[in-house]
Amino acid sequence: MITVLVVDDEAMTREILRDYLEADPTIEVVGEAADGETAVRQAQALGPDIILMDMQMPGMDGVAATEAIHRAHPEVCILGMSTFTSDRYVVDLLRAGASGYLVKDTRPRDLRAAIAAAVAGESVLSPAVTRHVVAGLQESMRAVQPDPALLEALTDKELQVIQLLAEGMSNREMSDVLFIAESTVKARLVRIMTKLEVRDRVQILVSAMRHGLIDLTEPQGRHAPQR
């Protein structure tokens, strides 16, 4: 059973989301919050697996609440939800520690699938927009030299996967470029998460940007081995 905390300042939206989610027998909505401050308290009290976080709320907004919850409970998945599709909102949320971002008109079945994916550590960010988001992260973070300790800890093959992930590639696309099985890609991603001390693919990107491990000037697929 996946436990969910729904955070939105509109009671009707919370009720609709609860109905959408509880149509799935594997999902339980354990609480609701109408503002960021309450969300932080509920996250502490309820320990949900995942939080659906509205962006625009009175008082503490979704980004600030995400940052506070992620700092105290990094094991909790947070998915931002908004009517906005601007890269700026996505970048702010991911920097705060979210595992993904959805627009509010997402279909119920896609919402439930996104929740399951996020809890499993998968990306809840379309590969089509990943590169744009990484570019936004790069612009919003000061330029840093690659962290020598992480360069030592990560293998060349793991650095290849990080670069291709930043270029928006799915597991299947990475397996094709690197001439390896999808299961091998997944195994490398798990090892990368462990070394970067993050819990999902999205936060791999944020951490890699913070530590200077991604170079968007690299042409797509350059890190692939030769046949």
HELIX and SHEET records of a PDB file:
HELIX    1   1 ALA A   11  GLU A   22  1                                  12    
HELIX    2   2 GLY A   36  LEU A   46  1                                  11    
HELIX    3   3 GLY A   62  ALA A   72  1                                  11    
HELIX    4   4 ASP A   87  ALA A   96  1                                  10    
HELIX    5   5 PRO A  108  VAL A  119  1                                  12    
HELIX    6   6 PRO A  127  SER A  140  1                                  14    
HELIX    7   7 PRO A  148  ALA A  153  1                                   6    
HELIX    8   8 ASP A  156  ALA A  166  1                                  11    
HELIX    9   9 ASN A  171  LEU A  178  1                                   8    
HELIX   10  10 GLU A  182  LEU A  196  1                                  15    
HELIX   11  11 ARG A  201  ARG A  210  1                                  10    
SHEET    1   A 5 ILE A  27  ALA A  33  0                                        
SHEET    2   A 5 ILE A   2  VAL A   7  1                                        
SHEET    3   A 5 ILE A  50  ASP A  54  1                                        
SHEET    4   A 5 CYS A  77  SER A  82  1                                        
SHEET    5   A 5 GLY A 100  VAL A 103  1                                        
END                                                                             
